[in-house]
Amino acid sequence: MFDWIAPVDYLISLLQELVNEIETIAAGLSEQITRSPADMFGTVWQTTMKICSTALMPLAICIVGFLLCSELYNLYCKNNGKLDIELICVTAIKFILPFLLMTHVYDFVNVIFQLFGNVTTWIGKGIVNSYSANLDITALTDSISKMGTFARIGMWLELVIIKWGFRLMWIMAQIIVFGRLFHMALLWLFAPIPCATALHSEHSQIFKNYIKTFAALALQGALIVVCCGLYAGLVSTGFIDGSIGMQYGGWILLLYSVILIFTLFRTEKIAKRLLNTF
């Protein structure tokens, strides 16, 4: 009598929309995560990079000069005031390399990003191509047709709530992705300062930590793509194949999404642990 309130075709269309949103999360994040700051910010990025380079390069050169004087003074003290021309020349030459690195520091950082970006792209393409989310319309129609009127209404309310839940999850995923991008952009722009300490005997750890931190952010992109692939696979083998049932399938999808967001928040710490930087 009240079948018109939640018709079978309408419920199936809602299910298909949920599956499409899952595909959007998996494919959309995989595409966005491989984009560089230059791709995201456009001409503003090039302008900002020039401004930061002009402002930071004199400071970085001063740091190199100060560290060179400090290294020469320590060398002088170790030799009890005796001048060793060979060691002085080696020390001075050693500080030429950080200067050359600073003049090409943005190219160096871009190489690191491209290296991890290629890995992320390969993983993303493999996951997206292997993911298939095709609903068995015939089986779903039979299952929903056997439901009572109030069960269909309950399913309709459930799917509407879950649909908005998915959209909220998508917004949170975007926040994680763009937060990573801004973090990486700041490290990218201020690269000349840690590069100034590259070969100093006492402070070279600053440069090493910088490289590991930036590499961890780049690696985080691959971890995010893998998480999205596992999420899509979990949904595909569970809800779409029918192993988790129709009655609570939507809520389990939402639970999977909550787990995904929680894991995405953890990817930065996981990446830092993999590269031994905290």
C-alpha positions as CSV (number, residue, x, y, z in Angstrom):
1,M,0.0,0.0,0.0
2,F,2.8,2.4,0.9
3,D,5.4,1.0,-1.5
4,W,5.5,4.3,-3.4
5,I,7.3,5.9,-0.4
6,A,10.5,3.8,-0.9
7,P,10.3,2.2,-4.3
8,V,12.8,-0.5,-5.2
9,D,14.3,1.5,-8.2
10,Y,14.9,4.5,-6.0
11,L,16.7,2.5,-3.3
12,I,18.9,0.9,-5.9
13,S,19.7,4.3,-7.3
14,L,20.8,5.4,-3.9
15,L,23.0,2.4,-3.5
16,Q,24.6,3.1,-6.9
17,E,25.2,6.7,-5.8
18,L,27.0,5.4,-2.7
19,V,29.2,3.1,-4.8
20,N,30.0,6.0,-7.2
21,E,31.0,8.2,-4.2
22,I,33.4,5.4,-3.1
23,E,34.9,5.4,-6.5
24,T,35.2,9.2,-6.3
25,I,37.1,8.9,-3.1
26,A,39.5,6.2,-4.3
27,A,40.1,7.8,-7.8
28,G,39.9,11.5,-6.7
29,L,42.4,11.2,-3.9
30,S,44.8,9.2,-6.0
31,E,44.8,11.9,-8.6
32,Q,45.1,14.8,-6.2
33,I,47.8,13.3,-4.0
34,T,50.3,13.2,-6.9
35,R,49.9,16.9,-7.8
36,S,52.8,19.1,-6.9
37,P,52.4,22.6,-5.3
38,A,53.1,24.1,-8.8
39,D,50.1,22.2,-10.1
40,M,47.8,23.2,-7.3
41,F,48.8,26.9,-6.8
42,G,49.7,27.8,-10.4
43,T,51.5,31.1,-11.1
44,V,51.2,32.1,-7.4
45,W,53.6,29.3,-6.6
46,Q,56.3,30.5,-9.0
47,T,56.0,34.1,-7.7
48,T,56.1,32.9,-4.0
49,M,59.2,30.8,-4.8
50,K,61.0,33.7,-6.3
51,I,60.2,35.9,-3.4
52,C,61.3,33.3,-0.8
53,S,64.5,32.6,-2.8
54,T,65.4,36.3,-2.9
55,A,64.6,36.8,0.8
56,L,66.2,33.5,2.2
57,M,69.3,33.1,0.1
58,P,71.3,36.0,1.8
59,L,70.4,34.5,5.2
60,A,71.4,31.0,4.1
61,I,74.7,32.3,2.8
62,C,75.3,34.1,6.1
63,I,74.7,30.8,7.9
64,V,77.2,29.0,5.6
65,G,79.8,31.7,6.3
66,F,79.2,31.6,10.1
67,L,79.5,27.7,10.1
68,L,82.7,28.0,8.0
69,C,84.2,30.4,10.5
70,S,83.1,28.1,13.3
71,E,84.6,25.0,11.6
72,L,87.9,26.8,10.9
73,Y,88.1,28.0,14.5
74,N,87.5,24.5,15.8
75,L,90.2,23.2,13.4
76,Y,92.6,25.9,14.7
77,C,91.9,24.9,18.3
78,K,92.4,21.2,17.6
79,N,95.8,21.9,16.0
80,N,96.9,24.0,19.0
81,G,97.2,27.1,17.0
82,K,99.2,25.6,14.2
83,L,98.0,26.3,10.6
84,D,97.5,23.3,8.4
85,I,97.0,24.6,4.9
86,E,95.8,21.3,3.6
87,L,93.1,21.0,6.2
88,I,92.1,24.6,5.8
89,C,91.7,24.2,2.1
90,V,89.7,20.9,2.5
91,T,87.4,22.6,5.0
92,A,86.9,25.6,2.8
93,I,86.1,23.5,-0.3
94,K,83.7,21.4,1.8
95,F,81.6,24.5,2.3
96,I,81.5,25.3,-1.4
97,L,79.1,22.3,-1.9
98,P,76.4,23.7,0.4
99,F,76.6,26.9,-1.6
100,L,76.1,25.1,-4.8
101,L,73.3,23.1,-3.3
102,M,71.5,26.2,-2.2
103,T,71.6,27.7,-5.7
104,H,69.9,24.6,-7.0
105,V,68.0,23.7,-3.8
106,Y,64.5,23.9,-5.4
107,D,65.5,21.6,-8.2
108,F,66.9,19.2,-5.6
109,V,63.7,19.2,-3.7
110,N,61.7,18.7,-6.9
111,V,63.7,15.6,-7.7
112,I,62.8,14.1,-4.3
113,F,59.1,15.0,-4.9
114,Q,59.1,13.5,-8.4
115,L,60.8,10.3,-7.2
116,F,58.1,9.6,-4.6
117,G,55.4,11.0,-6.9
118,N,56.2,8.5,-9.6
119,V,55.9,5.7,-7.0
120,T,52.6,7.1,-5.9
121,T,51.3,7.4,-9.5
122,W,52.2,3.8,-10.3
123,I,50.5,2.5,-7.1
124,G,47.4,4.7,-7.8
125,K,47.0,3.6,-11.4
126,G,47.3,0.0,-10.4
127,I,44.7,0.3,-7.6
128,V,42.2,2.3,-9.6
129,N,42.5,0.0,-12.6
130,S,42.0,-3.1,-10.4
131,Y,39.0,-1.7,-8.5
132,S,35.6,-2.7,-9.9
133,A,32.4,-1.7,-8.1
134,N,29.6,-3.2,-10.1
135,L,26.4,-3.8,-8.3
136,D,24.4,-7.0,-9.0
137,I,21.1,-5.2,-9.8
138,T,19.1,-8.4,-10.2
139,A,20.2,-9.7,-6.7
140,L,19.6,-6.3,-5.1
141,T,16.1,-6.0,-6.7
142,D,15.2,-9.5,-5.4
143,S,16.5,-8.7,-1.9
144,I,14.7,-5.3,-1.6
145,S,11.5,-6.6,-3.1
146,K,11.2,-9.1,-0.3
147,M,11.4,-6.4,2.3
148,G,8.4,-5.0,4.0
149,T,7.2,-1.4,3.5
150,F,8.6,-0.2,6.9
151,A,11.9,-2.0,6.2
152,R,12.2,-0.1,2.9
153,I,11.5,3.2,4.6
154,G,14.1,2.4,7.2
155,M,16.6,1.5,4.5
156,W,15.8,4.8,2.7
157,L,16.5,6.8,5.8
158,E,19.6,4.8,6.4
159,L,21.0,5.5,2.9
160,V,20.2,9.2,3.1
161,I,22.0,9.6,6.4
162,I,25.0,7.6,5.1
163,K,25.1,9.6,1.9
164,W,25.6,12.8,3.8
165,G,28.1,10.9,6.0
166,F,30.1,10.0,3.0
167,R,30.2,13.7,1.9
168,L,31.5,14.7,5.4
169,M,34.2,12.0,5.1
170,W,35.1,13.3,1.7
171,I,35.6,16.8,3.1
172,M,37.8,15.5,5.9
173,A,39.8,13.5,3.4
174,Q,40.3,16.8,1.4
175,I,41.5,18.5,4.6
176,I,44.1,15.8,5.1
177,V,45.3,16.0,1.5
178,F,45.5,19.8,1.4
179,G,47.1,20.0,4.9
180,R,49.8,17.7,3.6
181,L,50.2,19.9,0.5
182,F,50.6,23.1,2.6
183,H,53.1,21.4,4.9
184,M,55.1,20.3,2.0
185,A,54.9,23.7,0.3
186,L,56.3,25.4,3.4
187,L,59.2,23.0,3.6
188,W,59.8,23.4,-0.1
189,L,60.0,27.2,0.1
190,F,62.3,27.4,3.1
191,A,64.7,24.7,1.9
192,P,67.7,27.1,1.6
193,I,68.1,27.4,5.3
194,P,68.5,23.7,6.3
195,C,70.6,23.2,3.2
196,A,73.2,25.7,4.6
197,T,74.1,23.1,7.3
198,A,74.5,20.2,4.8
199,L,78.2,19.4,5.5
200,H,78.9,21.0,8.9
201,S,80.3,18.4,11.3
202,E,78.0,19.4,14.2
203,H,74.9,20.7,12.6
204,S,74.5,18.6,9.5
205,Q,71.8,16.7,11.3
206,I,69.5,19.6,10.6
207,F,69.8,19.0,6.8
208,K,69.4,15.3,7.2
209,N,66.3,15.7,9.3
210,Y,64.9,18.2,6.7
211,I,65.4,15.7,3.9
212,K,63.8,12.8,5.9
213,T,60.9,15.0,6.9
214,F,60.2,16.2,3.3
215,A,60.6,12.6,2.0
216,A,58.2,11.4,4.7
217,L,55.6,13.9,3.4
218,A,56.1,12.7,-0.1
219,L,55.9,9.1,1.0
220,Q,52.7,9.9,2.8
221,G,51.0,10.4,-0.6
222,A,51.7,6.7,-1.5
223,L,50.4,5.6,1.9
224,I,47.1,7.6,1.4
225,V,46.7,6.0,-2.1
226,V,47.2,2.5,-0.6
227,C,44.7,3.2,2.2
228,C,42.1,4.3,-0.4
229,G,42.8,1.2,-2.4
230,L,42.3,-1.1,0.6
231,Y,39.2,0.8,1.5
232,A,37.7,0.3,-2.0
233,G,38.7,-3.4,-1.9
234,L,37.1,-3.8,1.5
235,V,33.9,-2.4,0.2
236,S,34.0,-4.4,-3.0
237,T,34.5,-7.7,-1.2
238,G,32.0,-7.0,1.5
239,F,29.0,-4.9,0.6
240,I,29.0,-5.2,-3.2
241,D,29.6,-9.0,-3.1
242,G,26.8,-9.3,-0.5
243,S,28.8,-10.8,2.3
244,I,27.7,-8.2,4.9
245,G,24.1,-8.3,4.1
246,M,21.5,-5.6,3.2
247,Q,20.1,-4.8,6.6
248,Y,23.3,-3.2,8.1
249,G,25.3,-2.9,4.9
250,G,25.1,0.9,4.7
251,W,26.2,1.4,8.3
252,I,29.1,-0.9,7.8
253,L,30.1,1.2,4.8
254,L,30.0,4.3,7.0
255,L,32.1,2.4,9.6
256,Y,34.6,1.6,6.9
257,S,34.8,5.3,6.0
258,V,35.4,6.3,9.6
259,I,38.3,3.8,9.7
260,L,39.6,5.2,6.4
261,I,39.7,8.8,7.8
262,F,41.3,7.7,11.0
263,T,44.0,5.8,9.0
264,L,44.5,8.8,6.8
265,F,45.2,10.9,9.8
266,R,47.8,8.4,10.9
267,T,49.7,8.2,7.5
268,E,52.0,11.1,8.4
269,K,53.2,9.4,11.5
270,I,53.6,6.0,9.7
271,A,55.6,7.7,7.0
272,K,57.9,9.3,9.5
273,R,58.4,6.1,11.3
274,L,59.3,4.3,8.1
275,L,62.0,7.0,7.5
276,N,63.1,7.1,11.1
277,T,62.1,10.8,11.6
278,F,59.8,12.1,14.3
